[in-house]
């Protein structure tokens, strides 16, 4: 059975962020991920990880002004220097926290920027980040996101992500495959995983519709988990869903499948 980590940006939000590490460990998780660590001191987060024997699995590169609606800047041609500074910041945090992979959010395509320029900018930024992160022993992943939840998000399907990866040409760049986002954009989850497993470094999940826990929507997660297991995937699966009620009340799906 694959390893599951708690996404602390969505799970255990009944608690303050630094208290979510304790809650995740108490619930039985061995690893955690979240959107960003940058509002907190890295040593303070590291202390929480160590106290709870948690693996820091993943966080994102800085993605612009999240509270103002930005969802990444990697395809923004006027913010390349800001992107590069963010790579350095992520490396500093990763070295303290011990995680060996970070995710890049391409961002919403800026008004007036052509598809060609947005793609060229993304490729340049990913190539830079992959090289810098490789020097630090950290793997880079990139995530395709559905355009229903984030209209205009530039990287939005698996085929496009694979093409971008080829253009970047780095063996330090892989895909983060989010089942929820790709169910909306393309479906065909298991065949896509099977065909592209060698390019996929990290998986995330939520059911659809609603982005709640497995078992609340249309996806046959028992089949998907068994299929991923048969594929031999040995990475983490991030539980990046919005609990339908409370986090702990929604963990029944994990207990049912003997995950916790």
Secondary structure, 3 states (H helix, E strand, C coil): CCEEEEECCCCCCCCCHHHHHHHHHHHCCCEEECCCCCCCCHHHHHHHHHHCCCEEEEEECCCCCHHHCCCCCCCCHHHHHHHHHHHHHHHHHHHHHCCCEEEECCCECCCCCCHHHHHHHHHHHHHHHHHHHHHCCCEEEEECCCCCCCCCECCCCHHHHHHHHHHHCCCCEEEEEEHHHHHHHCCCHHHHHHHHHHHEEEEEECCCCCCCCCCCCCCCHHHHHHHHHHHCCCCEEEECCCCCCCCHHHHHHHHHCCCC
